[in-house]
Amino acid sequence: MFGKRSAQQVTPAPAPKAPTKKAVVEKKAPPKVAVVPKKDLPPVTDAKKHSDVQKSESYYQTKTAIFNALIDTIDLSQLAQLDPESAAEEIRDIVNEIITIKNLQMSISEQEQLLQDICNDVLGYGPLEPLLARDDIADVMVNGAGRTFIEVDGKIELTNVRFRDNAQLMNICQRIVSQVGRRVDEASPICDARLPDGSRVNVIAPPLAIDGPTLTIRKFKKDKLTIQDLVNFGSISPEGAKVLEIIGASRINTLISGGTGSGKTTLLNCMTAFIEEDERIITCEDAAELQLQQPHVVRLETRPPNLEGQGEVTMRDLVKNCLRMRPERIIVGEVRGPEAFDLLQAMNTGHDGSMGTLHANSPREGLQRVESMITMGGYNLPSKTIREMIVGSIDIVIQAARLRDGSRRITHITEVLGTEGDTIITQDLFVFDITGEDDDGKIIGRHKSTGIARPAFWDRAKYYGKHVELAEALDAAGE
């Protein structure tokens, strides 16, 4: 129906633009989709409106027909040579021509919606673009081409967003992971990656995902949250926030524990805001998410094995190597294996104020998980020795939780005191006490001090000149 566009022959339509800008030339081979960095893409206008609009089956059929005609008409490798705005304008011009030739009857709003969707398909992340532009969404969960869920205000809801087919979804997954030098296909069906803004991405592809590629995105807010934001949200009391500030500024070794989606990484980001700007910080992560604002930060990221199974760099490799990089603080995005041993070693050898997160449902369970992860590493050490190492390294465990109403709370600030026999002794400084729920099902509770007037890290807080503020915060919390 449509011939190839070239410099000599153009499909009858409105007059083309100057040839110096044209990206539509004769295709010589199956094109490779142009990858344009997300941060450079033209902004999506009124993202919430676009993501919530009801789209009929006929809309998707029309879009598929126009998209296929577009792909038959242009050479995407040439399109990639243009800047993003010019490329988007070229696509819009050609799509308008196709709509005219096919004599499709569309309203202005429907045509604008179609143009935006096709531009997103070619240059961006397709149907995901409106969702990624919304700052009120915490998670995007794509279960195959036909079903996409989002999490808003702690609750999961089904959206109207869908993909043309599983092939389009897989193409977008490959586009995302290729930006950070990773791959996902039948040979490597599981992949962790990130978007340019730091949002965490997980892809699991067929044959492991039976109903089509499954894509999960943990979105980061455009504006980095601060500890004051957590106070405003009710995640912690003002007095508890002051104690967390003193813990971060006094270089106290901290472990942040919590379940999936409880806000561990967000809390870790907030805690790093209290690090002095003259400290050298090294972060180790599976997918770089942390958004540190200090000027002297070195970010390290793990690497999966290549096609031959070689070249893997594990979290433990990173933690061991950063000990040779003269760090003052080491921050591990998530401790989940034998690297726990190396992190404890670092905390014990002059890298005070190091931090990390792990999955656990209580502070005591978090310490038990550290012990089990060290054992997983094959270290033939007695349990008592491992527990003494834990006690000598970790000073504070902060517990984050997502409650049944979807809200996120810091439920415990707990000190690690020592051992008594084979048992690790802890004491809570702050706890979140649930008192009930309101008519809307929202949890009602308050953060309260347990009455500890002088915590075990008092001397360290005094060394950094923070003991007076610490005493005032604890006194205020106890009232």
C-alpha angles and dihedrals in degrees: 000000000000123000122213114276116234141163089266101040127039128181109254104268141106113328113284123239126254111306092234089074100037116118097177109099136146113296115238100179139004102295126241112229111255113244112214118180111254094231090061097050121113109265119263108235122223092359097183092053092050094049095047099045115116111243121196127217089252089057091057092046090051091046092050092051093049093044092052090049089050093051090049090052105047139049107230093198088064091044090058090063091067125081113260096257093050091046091051090049091050091052092049091050093051094044090052089053091050092050089051094048093047088048092227117179108224135153119240092254092049091049092049090049090050093048092051093047093051092047088052090049094053102035107020141021098303117223090002093069097084091047093049090050092058113091095196093068117093100181137018115202119187114191101187126311098304106048128054123172130190134195116228122173091351094305127108118227136176117245133204091240116120138162128237090246141321090278091062091047091050091048091055091047090053090047091054098047095042090063090069095041098261134119139213125194140116091297093050104024097165121064138165117204141144140231121242090261091057098259111152117242130195123184128186114181136192136312086040092042103057100194097047135287114333117211124188122186123187100202125216119215115247090233112058112238120239131204088258089059089055089052091050090050091051093244091128136004121251090251092050090048089054090053090050089051091053091047091053096044095044093058096243116168106248136191119195112206129188148122128273112299094008094125101258096143092044090052091047089053090052092049092053090060089077094058113111116253094235093062122103108232126191120192125198118196142158089226116011106249107141116107105204116179099199117111097231105060128136114197120204127187132191121243128216121226120273127241091285092051092251135118099043115158112196131201089254091056090053095048092048092048096048089060085071092051098074096248122181092194129020118202119191114197093212131356109212108144147013091325085084088079093053092046091053089049089053093049088052097049106059103292095115118177095036116154141195143164133228140174114262138126099227139015092255092049088050091057090047089052091053088054093049092047091054089050089051088060091068096249109158095215129137115253091242091057092050092049092049088052090051092050092047093050110035118061103170136025116197115197120208123188140180108222126215092264090059095255121132120226137176098234102179140023101190132182123217105221109174143279133296108196104314094335125099111227118218135172129200119233096180132015134179110236115203111214101175142291136276129238091275093056094254116148115248118205146119139233111239137178118244091223099259102151098185115028122203092258091057094110092051091049088050090050089058093042094250100112096098092052089046092053092048092050093049092046092050092048092052095055 
